[in-house]
Amino acid sequence: MDKSKKENIIRAIRTPRGLILLAICLTLLFSTAEGKVSPDTTADFDSLLRLSKDMTVDQIRHKGRSVFLEQKDPLNALLWYRTALSRPADRFTESDWENLARIYSNIGHIYFYEYGNAQQAFTSLMKSAAICETHGKENPGFALTDIYFTFADIYTSYNDLPKASYYLKKGFDVSLHKDLKKIGYSFANLAWFTILNDSVTSIRKEREQFRKSEASDTSVLVRYCRNILGAMDLIEKNDYKGASRLAETALSDRTFATPDNPDITVLRYHAAALLITAHLHLKTNNTARASQKISEAERIIKANSLFDLYDLLYKKKADYYRQTGNPQAVRECEFRAMKVRDSLYNSQKYGLLRNIEEEWKVSGIEEQLKKKEDERQILLIKHSRQKTVVLTLGISAAAILLLLLWIFRKNRELKDTNASLFRKNVELAEALAERGTTRPETTPSPEETSGEEKSLQPVFEQVLRIFSENNVIYNPDFNIEELSHMTGIHSRRISQAINTCTGKSFSSLLGEYRIAEACRQLTAPGMRPTIAAVAENVGYRSRTHFSSVFKSVTGMTTTEFIRQAARSLDAKAKPFTS
């Protein structure tokens, strides 16, 4: 640029118009620079949808896994996974379905191990298992053993050991028949579970299958399992000293488990192996070695927040203190084990989990019935030209028609009966209103009233205890008669106790407890259930009735409540998505 042009520009800038133009240019420049979004910026779900638009399902899965493992950001990983779940499945390839199953499995892993939300984890794991059953029966790529081991960890946390054992065996069977590379991983899970629960005899079949399998001994984990397999054989013979020596041999392979190894899965297996060794040393009264192994396991579990092993750790510490004669420490450890388990998974949440499981079973039965019905329809089409089938169909149609006519007639009679009953109720109500109600002329003295309240207080406390601790109140058929049956107290006295102590009716008090649980479900982290599902979970068959009770208790509609909760959740999530 020559000297004359520079002078012209400087002269222009010095004028008011030139200054205004310069300010506009600088503003546009900075706004453009700030508007550029880095590919790794994930401010919200909409931005992730734009970033993932041209990505495959496999690429999204790897991105979410990277965000979770490398960036240690489970919330952002869940948002990435949601972009894949939002895609229409009608154009999915077999590879896409496999990746989707893995994504659901990863979501379940995050919900359970990061947030302690067993219900959301269970739902995601069920979807992953359903995809494997539907699309991967003959495909080894769908051998997602992690699904069943997370199922097992969930049930172990609820202390439902038979269910946990069932899923561990299922995971082992999947790896045995579809993915032999993971057999060491699956057998190790099954082994430490059965040893620590003194149930090695329950997996004799699986032990024999592992012994006969063609798993390569070049795998460090397989070599570890072979030593543990020998230890289980000795445990059945009550040779705990020999078993503890083999467990020590399994631990001596530092390639398998190094506390400095950043792989959380390896550290988890190492901690479990240490607890196995401590368990066997306690069986031989070698408390010194047991204490050493428990201490090593405790350092790994606490340093890496392996919360699913805390329960086993405190139980093992309680066994140690019991053997060394320290009853106070035994009580403290048992209390901690109970507190860890109950703080994460109380009986009410376990009831919700079992409801989800039952719905899953019913869904599977319905699919089987639908499949059977489809097969039957095909057979009917093939034989439609045969006269016998035509005759049968004709007779069936006539019978169905007669049945429908009979049903129609009965419904008509039922409607007439209901209408008549309604009219009689109205007439009775009007008659009672005209006649009026009689009240006692005398009122009880303050001393009598106080005594009555004292006598009703234990009844009211018993009612509150059932309402707080028993999931039966979320049964749609639960009523005051059912409560009377449970407590052995007459329903009239229960109603009188509630009214005297709270000034409310039984239905009002029940509604408050049910709406409190509904609010908790509507604000649970992760994928929120529908309002209809929440209404059914807390005992309302009608969504309209549920909405009416919800409004009367909370002072707002369900939609207003969800919006308010969402705004609060967004405010908390900003540090993760900025």
C-alpha positions as CSV (number, residue, x, y, z in Angstrom):
1,M,0.0,0.0,0.0
2,D,1.5,3.3,-1.1
3,K,1.9,6.4,1.1
4,S,-1.0,8.3,-0.4
5,K,-3.5,5.5,0.2
6,K,-2.4,5.3,3.9
7,E,-2.9,9.0,4.3
8,N,-6.4,8.8,2.8
9,I,-7.4,6.0,5.2
10,I,-6.1,7.9,8.2
11,R,-7.9,11.0,7.1
12,A,-11.1,9.0,6.7
13,I,-10.8,7.5,10.2
14,R,-10.5,10.9,11.7
15,T,-13.8,11.9,10.3
16,P,-17.0,11.0,12.4
17,R,-18.4,8.9,9.5
18,G,-15.1,7.0,9.3
19,L,-15.1,6.3,13.0
20,I,-18.6,4.9,12.8
21,L,-17.6,2.6,9.9
22,L,-14.5,1.4,11.7
23,A,-16.6,0.6,14.8
24,I,-19.1,-1.4,12.7
25,C,-16.3,-3.4,11.0
26,L,-14.6,-4.2,14.3
27,T,-18.0,-5.3,15.8
28,L,-18.7,-7.7,12.9
29,L,-15.2,-9.1,13.1
30,F,-15.4,-9.9,16.8
31,S,-19.0,-11.3,16.5
32,T,-17.8,-13.6,13.7
33,A,-14.9,-14.8,15.7
34,E,-17.1,-15.5,18.8
35,G,-19.7,-17.3,16.6
36,K,-17.3,-20.0,15.5
37,V,-18.0,-23.2,17.5
38,S,-15.2,-25.7,18.0
39,P,-16.1,-29.3,17.0
40,D,-15.5,-30.4,20.5
41,T,-17.8,-27.8,22.1
42,T,-21.0,-29.4,23.4
43,A,-23.0,-26.6,24.9
44,D,-26.4,-28.4,24.6
45,F,-28.1,-31.3,23.0
46,D,-29.2,-29.3,19.9
47,S,-25.5,-28.4,19.2
48,L,-24.6,-32.1,19.5
49,L,-27.3,-33.0,17.0
50,R,-25.8,-30.6,14.5
51,L,-22.3,-31.9,15.2
52,S,-23.4,-35.6,14.8
53,K,-25.5,-35.1,11.7
54,D,-23.0,-36.6,9.3
55,M,-21.6,-39.1,11.8
56,T,-22.3,-42.8,11.8
57,V,-23.8,-44.6,14.8
58,D,-20.4,-46.3,15.3
59,Q,-18.7,-42.9,15.3
60,I,-21.2,-41.5,17.8
61,R,-20.6,-44.5,20.1
62,H,-16.8,-44.0,20.0
63,K,-17.2,-40.3,20.6
64,G,-19.5,-40.9,23.7
65,R,-17.1,-43.5,25.0
66,S,-14.1,-41.1,24.5
67,V,-15.9,-38.3,26.4
68,F,-16.7,-40.7,29.3
69,L,-13.3,-42.4,29.6
70,E,-10.9,-39.7,28.6
71,Q,-12.7,-36.5,29.6
72,K,-14.4,-38.1,32.6
73,D,-17.7,-36.4,31.7
74,P,-20.6,-38.9,32.0
75,L,-23.3,-36.3,31.5
76,N,-21.9,-35.1,28.2
77,A,-21.4,-38.8,27.2
78,L,-25.1,-39.4,27.8
79,L,-25.9,-36.4,25.5
80,W,-23.8,-37.8,22.8
81,Y,-25.4,-41.2,23.1
82,R,-28.9,-39.6,22.9
83,T,-28.1,-38.2,19.4
84,A,-27.9,-41.8,18.2
85,L,-31.1,-42.8,20.0
86,S,-33.0,-40.0,18.3
87,R,-32.3,-41.4,14.8
88,P,-35.0,-43.3,13.0
89,A,-34.3,-47.0,13.1
90,D,-36.0,-48.0,9.8
91,R,-32.7,-47.6,7.9
92,F,-30.4,-49.2,10.4
93,T,-27.9,-51.7,9.1
94,E,-26.9,-54.8,11.1
95,S,-23.8,-52.9,12.2
96,D,-25.9,-49.9,13.4
97,W,-28.1,-52.3,15.5
98,E,-25.0,-53.7,17.1
99,N,-23.7,-50.2,17.9
100,L,-27.1,-49.2,19.2
101,A,-27.1,-52.2,21.6
102,R,-23.6,-51.2,22.8
103,I,-24.8,-47.6,23.3
104,Y,-27.7,-48.8,25.5
105,S,-25.3,-51.0,27.4
106,N,-23.0,-48.0,28.0
107,I,-25.9,-45.8,29.1
108,G,-26.9,-48.4,31.6
109,H,-23.3,-48.6,32.8
110,I,-23.2,-44.8,33.4
111,Y,-26.5,-44.6,35.1
112,F,-25.7,-47.4,37.5
113,Y,-21.9,-46.9,38.2
114,E,-21.8,-43.1,38.0
115,Y,-25.2,-42.0,39.3
116,G,-26.4,-45.0,41.3
117,N,-29.7,-44.9,39.3
118,A,-30.6,-48.6,39.1
119,Q,-34.0,-48.1,37.5
120,Q,-32.8,-46.0,34.5
121,A,-29.8,-48.4,34.1
122,F,-32.2,-51.4,34.2
123,T,-34.4,-49.9,31.5
124,S,-31.4,-49.2,29.2
125,L,-30.0,-52.7,29.7
126,M,-33.3,-54.3,28.9
127,K,-33.3,-52.4,25.6
128,S,-29.8,-53.5,24.8
129,A,-30.7,-57.1,25.6
130,A,-33.8,-56.9,23.5
131,I,-31.8,-55.7,20.5
132,C,-29.3,-58.6,21.0
133,E,-32.2,-61.1,21.1
134,T,-33.9,-59.7,18.0
135,H,-31.0,-58.8,15.7
136,G,-28.0,-60.7,17.0
137,K,-29.1,-64.3,17.5
138,E,-26.6,-65.6,15.0
139,N,-24.1,-62.7,15.0
140,P,-21.1,-63.0,17.4
141,G,-20.8,-59.3,17.3
142,F,-23.9,-59.0,19.6
143,A,-22.2,-61.0,22.4
144,L,-22.5,-58.1,24.9
145,T,-21.6,-59.9,28.1
146,D,-21.4,-56.5,29.9
147,I,-25.2,-56.3,29.9
148,Y,-25.6,-59.4,32.1
149,F,-22.8,-58.4,34.5
150,T,-24.3,-55.0,35.1
151,F,-27.7,-56.7,35.7
152,A,-25.9,-58.9,38.2
153,D,-24.3,-56.0,40.0
154,I,-27.7,-54.3,40.3
155,Y,-29.2,-57.3,41.9
156,T,-26.2,-57.9,44.1
157,S,-26.6,-54.3,45.4
158,Y,-30.2,-55.2,46.3
159,N,-28.9,-58.3,48.0
160,D,-31.0,-60.5,45.6
161,L,-28.2,-63.1,45.2
162,P,-30.2,-65.7,43.2
163,K,-31.0,-63.2,40.5
164,A,-27.4,-61.9,40.4
165,S,-26.2,-65.5,40.0
166,Y,-28.7,-66.1,37.2
167,Y,-27.4,-63.2,35.2
168,L,-23.7,-64.0,35.8
169,K,-24.4,-67.5,34.5
170,K,-26.2,-66.1,31.5
171,G,-23.2,-63.8,30.7
172,F,-20.8,-66.8,31.0
173,D,-23.0,-68.8,28.6
174,V,-23.1,-66.0,26.0
175,S,-19.3,-65.7,26.1
176,L,-18.9,-69.5,26.0
177,H,-21.0,-69.9,22.8
178,K,-20.6,-66.6,21.0
179,D,-17.4,-64.8,22.1
180,L,-14.7,-67.1,23.6
181,K,-12.3,-64.1,23.9
182,K,-14.4,-62.8,26.8
183,I,-14.7,-66.1,28.7
184,G,-11.9,-65.2,31.2
185,Y,-13.7,-61.9,31.9
186,S,-17.1,-63.6,32.4
187,F,-15.8,-66.6,34.5
188,A,-13.9,-64.2,36.8
189,N,-17.1,-62.4,37.6
190,L,-18.9,-65.7,38.3
191,A,-15.9,-66.9,40.4
192,W,-15.5,-64.1,42.8
193,F,-19.3,-63.8,43.3
194,T,-19.6,-67.5,44.3
195,I,-16.5,-67.6,46.4
196,L,-17.4,-64.6,48.5
197,N,-20.9,-65.9,48.9
198,D,-19.8,-69.4,49.8
199,S,-21.7,-71.0,46.9
200,V,-19.0,-72.6,44.7
201,T,-21.1,-75.8,44.5
202,S,-23.8,-73.9,42.6
203,I,-21.6,-73.5,39.5
204,R,-20.2,-77.0,39.0
205,K,-21.6,-77.1,35.5
206,E,-20.0,-73.8,34.6
207,R,-16.6,-74.8,36.1
208,E,-16.6,-77.9,34.0
209,Q,-17.5,-76.0,30.9
210,F,-14.7,-73.5,31.5
211,R,-12.2,-76.4,32.1
212,K,-13.2,-78.0,28.8
213,S,-13.3,-74.8,26.8
214,E,-10.6,-73.9,24.3
215,A,-9.8,-70.6,25.9
216,S,-6.2,-69.6,25.2
217,D,-3.8,-69.5,28.2
218,T,-2.0,-66.6,26.6
219,S,-4.7,-64.4,28.1
220,V,-3.6,-63.3,31.6
221,L,-7.2,-63.2,32.8
222,V,-7.7,-66.8,31.6
223,R,-4.5,-67.9,33.5
224,Y,-5.9,-66.1,36.6
225,C,-9.2,-68.0,36.2
226,R,-7.5,-71.4,35.9
227,N,-5.8,-70.8,39.3
228,I,-9.2,-69.6,40.8
229,L,-10.8,-72.7,39.3
230,G,-8.3,-74.9,41.1
231,A,-9.0,-73.0,44.3
232,M,-12.7,-73.7,44.0
233,D,-12.0,-77.4,43.6
234,L,-10.0,-77.3,46.8
235,I,-12.7,-75.3,48.6
236,E,-15.2,-78.1,47.9
237,K,-12.8,-80.4,49.6
238,N,-12.5,-78.0,52.6
239,D,-8.8,-77.5,51.8
240,Y,-8.7,-73.7,52.3
241,K,-5.0,-73.5,52.8
242,G,-4.4,-74.9,49.3
243,A,-7.1,-72.7,47.9
244,S,-5.5,-69.6,49.5
245,R,-2.1,-70.5,48.0
246,L,-3.7,-70.7,44.5
247,A,-5.4,-67.4,45.1
248,E,-2.0,-65.8,46.0
249,T,-0.6,-67.3,42.8
250,A,-3.3,-65.8,40.8
251,L,-2.6,-62.4,42.4
252,S,1.1,-62.7,41.8
253,D,0.7,-62.1,38.0
254,R,1.1,-58.3,38.1
255,T,0.2,-58.0,34.4
256,F,-3.3,-58.9,35.3
257,A,-3.8,-56.4,38.1
258,T,-1.5,-53.4,38.9
259,P,-2.9,-50.7,41.2
260,D,-1.2,-48.1,39.0
261,N,-3.0,-49.3,36.0
262,P,-5.5,-46.6,35.0
263,D,-8.0,-49.2,33.6
264,I,-10.9,-49.1,36.0
265,T,-12.1,-52.6,35.0
266,V,-8.7,-54.1,35.8
267,L,-8.6,-52.3,39.1
268,R,-12.0,-53.6,39.9
269,Y,-11.0,-57.2,39.2
270,H,-7.8,-56.7,41.3
271,A,-9.9,-55.5,44.3
272,A,-12.3,-58.4,43.9
273,A,-9.3,-60.8,43.7
274,L,-7.8,-59.3,46.9
275,L,-11.2,-59.8,48.7
276,I,-11.2,-63.5,47.5
277,T,-7.7,-64.0,48.9
278,A,-8.6,-62.3,52.2
279,H,-11.8,-64.5,52.4
280,L,-9.8,-67.7,52.0
281,H,-7.1,-66.6,54.6
282,L,-9.9,-65.9,57.1
283,K,-11.1,-69.5,56.5
284,T,-7.6,-70.7,57.6
285,N,-7.4,-68.2,60.6
286,N,-4.5,-66.4,58.9
287,T,-5.8,-63.0,60.0
288,A,-2.5,-61.2,59.4
289,R,-2.5,-62.0,55.6
290,A,-6.3,-61.4,55.5
291,S,-5.8,-57.9,57.0
292,Q,-3.1,-57.1,54.5
293,K,-5.3,-58.1,51.5
294,I,-8.3,-56.2,52.9
295,S,-6.3,-53.1,53.4
296,E,-5.0,-53.3,49.8
297,A,-8.5,-53.8,48.4
298,E,-9.8,-50.9,50.5
299,R,-7.2,-48.5,49.1
300,I,-8.1,-49.4,45.5
301,I,-11.9,-49.3,46.1
302,K,-11.8,-45.9,47.9
303,A,-9.3,-44.3,45.5
304,N,-11.4,-45.3,42.4
305,S,-14.9,-45.0,44.0
306,L,-15.8,-48.6,43.2
307,F,-19.1,-48.2,45.1
308,D,-20.5,-51.5,44.1
309,L,-17.7,-53.2,46.0
310,Y,-18.1,-51.2,49.2
311,D,-20.7,-53.6,50.6
312,L,-18.5,-56.6,50.1
313,L,-15.5,-54.7,51.6
314,Y,-17.3,-53.9,54.8
315,K,-18.7,-57.4,55.1
316,K,-15.2,-58.8,54.8
317,K,-13.9,-56.3,57.4
318,A,-16.7,-57.4,59.7
319,D,-15.6,-61.1,59.2
320,Y,-12.1,-60.1,60.1
321,Y,-13.0,-58.2,63.3
322,R,-15.4,-61.0,64.3
323,Q,-12.5,-63.4,64.0
324,T,-10.1,-61.2,65.9
325,G,-12.6,-60.5,68.7
326,N,-13.6,-56.9,68.2
327,P,-17.4,-56.9,68.4
328,Q,-17.6,-53.1,68.4
329,A,-15.7,-52.9,65.0
330,V,-17.9,-55.8,63.7
331,R,-21.1,-53.8,64.5
332,E,-19.6,-50.6,62.9
333,C,-18.6,-52.5,59.7
334,E,-22.0,-54.2,59.4
335,F,-23.7,-50.9,59.9
336,R,-21.6,-49.3,57.2
337,A,-22.4,-52.2,54.8
338,M,-26.1,-51.8,55.5
339,K,-25.9,-48.0,55.2
340,V,-24.0,-48.2,51.9
341,R,-26.6,-50.6,50.4
342,D,-29.6,-48.8,51.8
343,S,-28.5,-45.3,51.0
344,L,-28.3,-46.3,47.3
345,Y,-31.1,-48.8,47.0
346,N,-34.0,-48.9,49.5
347,S,-36.8,-51.3,49.3
348,Q,-39.1,-48.8,47.6
349,K,-36.7,-48.5,44.6
350,Y,-36.3,-52.2,44.5
351,G,-40.1,-52.5,44.2
352,L,-40.0,-50.2,41.2
353,L,-37.2,-52.3,39.7
354,R,-39.3,-55.4,40.1
355,N,-42.2,-53.6,38.4
356,I,-40.0,-52.8,35.4
357,E,-38.8,-56.4,35.3
358,E,-42.4,-57.7,35.3
359,E,-43.4,-55.3,32.5
360,W,-40.4,-56.6,30.6
361,K,-41.6,-60.2,31.0
362,V,-45.2,-59.3,30.0
363,S,-43.8,-57.5,26.9
364,G,-41.9,-60.7,26.0
365,I,-45.0,-62.8,26.4
366,E,-47.0,-60.5,24.3
367,E,-44.4,-60.7,21.5
368,Q,-44.5,-64.5,21.6
369,L,-48.3,-64.4,21.5
370,K,-48.1,-62.1,18.5
371,K,-45.7,-64.3,16.8
372,K,-47.9,-67.4,17.4
373,E,-50.9,-65.5,16.1
374,D,-49.0,-64.5,12.9
375,E,-48.1,-68.2,12.3
376,R,-51.7,-69.2,12.9
377,Q,-52.9,-66.6,10.3
378,I,-50.4,-68.0,7.8
379,L,-51.8,-71.5,8.3
380,L,-55.3,-70.3,7.9
381,I,-54.4,-68.6,4.6
382,K,-52.8,-71.8,3.3
383,H,-55.9,-73.9,4.1
384,S,-58.5,-71.2,3.2
385,R,-59.5,-73.2,0.0
386,Q,-60.4,-76.3,2.0
387,K,-64.1,-76.8,2.7
388,T,-63.5,-78.0,6.2
389,V,-61.7,-74.8,7.1
390,V,-64.4,-72.7,5.5
391,L,-67.0,-74.6,7.5
392,T,-65.1,-74.2,10.7
393,L,-64.7,-70.5,10.1
394,G,-68.4,-70.2,9.4
395,I,-69.3,-71.9,12.7
396,S,-66.7,-69.9,14.6
397,A,-68.1,-66.7,13.1
398,A,-71.6,-67.7,14.1
399,A,-70.5,-68.5,17.6
400,I,-68.7,-65.2,17.9
401,L,-71.7,-63.3,16.6
402,L,-73.9,-65.0,19.2
403,L,-71.4,-64.3,21.9
404,L,-71.2,-60.6,20.9
405,L,-75.0,-60.4,20.9
406,W,-75.1,-62.0,24.4
407,I,-72.4,-59.5,25.5
408,F,-74.3,-56.6,24.0
409,R,-77.4,-57.7,25.9
410,K,-75.6,-58.1,29.2
411,N,-74.0,-54.7,28.8
412,R,-77.3,-53.1,28.2
413,E,-78.7,-54.8,31.3
414,L,-75.7,-53.6,33.3
415,K,-76.2,-50.0,32.1
416,D,-79.8,-50.1,33.1
417,T,-78.9,-51.5,36.5
418,N,-76.2,-48.8,37.0
419,A,-78.6,-46.1,36.0
420,S,-81.3,-47.4,38.4
421,L,-78.7,-47.6,41.2
422,F,-77.6,-44.0,40.5
423,R,-81.1,-42.7,40.7
424,K,-81.7,-44.5,44.0
425,N,-78.5,-43.0,45.5
426,V,-79.6,-39.5,44.4
427,E,-83.0,-40.1,46.0
428,L,-81.4,-41.4,49.2
429,A,-79.0,-38.4,49.4
430,E,-81.9,-36.0,48.9
431,A,-83.9,-37.8,51.6
432,L,-81.0,-37.6,54.0
433,A,-80.6,-33.9,53.3
434,E,-84.2,-33.1,53.9
435,R,-84.2,-35.1,57.2
436,G,-80.9,-33.6,58.3
437,T,-78.3,-35.1,60.6
438,T,-78.4,-35.5,64.3
439,R,-75.5,-34.5,66.5
440,P,-74.9,-35.2,70.2
441,E,-76.1,-32.4,72.3
442,T,-73.2,-32.7,74.7
443,T,-69.6,-32.0,73.8
444,P,-66.7,-33.9,75.5
445,S,-64.7,-32.2,78.1
446,P,-61.0,-31.1,77.3
447,E,-59.8,-34.0,79.5
448,E,-61.8,-36.5,77.5
449,T,-60.6,-35.0,74.2
450,S,-57.0,-35.1,75.3
451,G,-57.4,-38.7,76.3
452,E,-59.0,-39.6,73.0
453,E,-56.1,-38.0,71.1
454,K,-53.5,-39.9,73.2
455,S,-55.3,-43.2,72.5
456,L,-55.4,-42.5,68.7
457,Q,-51.8,-41.4,68.4
458,P,-50.3,-45.0,68.3
459,V,-52.8,-45.9,65.6
460,F,-51.8,-42.8,63.6
461,E,-48.0,-43.5,64.0
462,Q,-48.6,-47.1,62.8
463,V,-50.4,-45.7,59.7
464,L,-47.5,-43.3,59.0
465,R,-45.0,-46.2,59.3
466,I,-46.8,-48.2,56.7
467,F,-47.2,-45.2,54.4
468,S,-43.4,-44.5,54.7
469,E,-42.0,-48.0,54.4
470,N,-44.4,-50.2,52.4
471,N,-44.9,-50.1,48.6
472,V,-48.4,-51.4,49.0
473,I,-49.7,-47.8,49.1
474,Y,-48.8,-47.5,45.4
475,N,-51.2,-50.3,44.5
476,P,-54.2,-48.9,42.7
477,D,-56.5,-51.2,44.7
478,F,-55.1,-50.1,48.1
479,N,-57.8,-48.6,50.3
480,I,-58.6,-48.1,54.0
481,E,-60.0,-51.6,54.2
482,E,-56.7,-53.0,53.0
483,L,-54.9,-50.9,55.6
484,S,-57.3,-52.2,58.3
485,H,-56.5,-55.7,57.3
486,M,-52.7,-55.0,57.5
487,T,-52.9,-53.4,60.9
488,G,-55.7,-55.4,62.5
489,I,-57.4,-52.1,63.4
490,H,-61.0,-51.2,62.4
491,S,-61.2,-48.9,59.4
492,R,-63.4,-46.5,61.3
493,R,-60.8,-46.1,64.0
494,I,-58.0,-45.6,61.5
495,S,-60.1,-42.8,59.8
496,Q,-60.8,-41.2,63.2
497,A,-57.1,-41.3,64.1
498,I,-56.0,-39.6,60.8
499,N,-58.7,-37.0,61.1
500,T,-58.0,-36.3,64.7
501,C,-54.2,-36.0,64.3
502,T,-54.0,-34.2,61.0
503,G,-57.5,-32.8,60.2
504,K,-57.4,-34.7,56.9
505,S,-59.1,-37.7,55.5
506,F,-57.5,-41.0,54.6
507,S,-57.7,-40.3,50.9
508,S,-56.1,-36.9,51.3
509,L,-53.2,-38.3,53.3
510,L,-52.7,-41.2,50.9
511,G,-52.7,-38.7,48.0
512,E,-49.9,-36.6,49.6
513,Y,-47.6,-39.7,49.9
514,R,-48.3,-40.8,46.3
515,I,-47.7,-37.3,44.8
516,A,-44.5,-37.0,46.8
517,E,-43.2,-40.2,45.1
518,A,-44.5,-38.9,41.7
519,C,-42.5,-35.7,42.1
520,R,-39.4,-37.8,42.9
521,Q,-39.8,-39.9,39.7
522,L,-40.5,-36.8,37.6
523,T,-37.3,-35.2,38.7
524,A,-35.1,-38.3,38.6
525,P,-31.9,-37.8,36.5
526,G,-31.7,-39.2,33.0
527,M,-34.5,-40.3,30.7
528,R,-37.7,-39.2,32.5
529,P,-40.7,-41.6,32.3
530,T,-44.0,-40.4,30.8
531,I,-46.6,-38.8,33.1
532,A,-48.9,-41.7,32.4
533,A,-46.2,-44.1,33.5
534,V,-45.6,-42.1,36.7
535,A,-49.3,-42.0,37.4
536,E,-49.5,-45.8,37.1
537,N,-46.4,-46.3,39.2
538,V,-47.9,-44.4,42.2
539,G,-51.3,-46.0,42.0
540,Y,-53.6,-44.0,39.7
541,R,-55.2,-45.8,36.8
542,S,-56.6,-42.5,35.4
543,R,-54.2,-39.8,34.3
544,T,-57.0,-37.3,34.8
545,H,-57.5,-38.3,38.4
546,F,-53.7,-38.2,38.9
547,S,-53.5,-34.7,37.5
548,S,-56.3,-33.5,39.7
549,V,-54.7,-34.8,42.9
550,F,-51.3,-33.5,41.8
551,K,-52.7,-30.0,41.3
552,S,-54.4,-30.0,44.7
553,V,-51.3,-31.2,46.6
554,T,-48.5,-29.2,44.8
555,G,-50.5,-26.2,43.7
556,M,-49.3,-26.6,40.1
557,T,-49.9,-28.9,37.1
558,T,-47.6,-31.7,36.2
559,T,-46.4,-29.7,33.1
560,E,-45.6,-26.6,35.3
561,F,-43.8,-28.8,37.8
562,I,-41.7,-30.5,35.1
563,R,-40.7,-27.2,33.5
564,Q,-39.6,-25.8,36.9
565,A,-37.6,-29.0,37.6
566,A,-36.0,-28.8,34.1
567,R,-34.9,-25.2,34.6
568,S,-33.3,-26.2,37.9
569,L,-31.6,-29.2,36.2
570,D,-30.3,-27.1,33.3
571,A,-28.7,-24.6,35.8
572,K,-26.9,-27.5,37.5
573,A,-25.8,-29.0,34.1
574,K,-24.1,-25.8,32.8
575,P,-20.6,-26.6,34.2
576,F,-20.6,-30.0,32.2
577,T,-21.8,-28.5,28.9
578,S,-19.9,-25.2,28.7
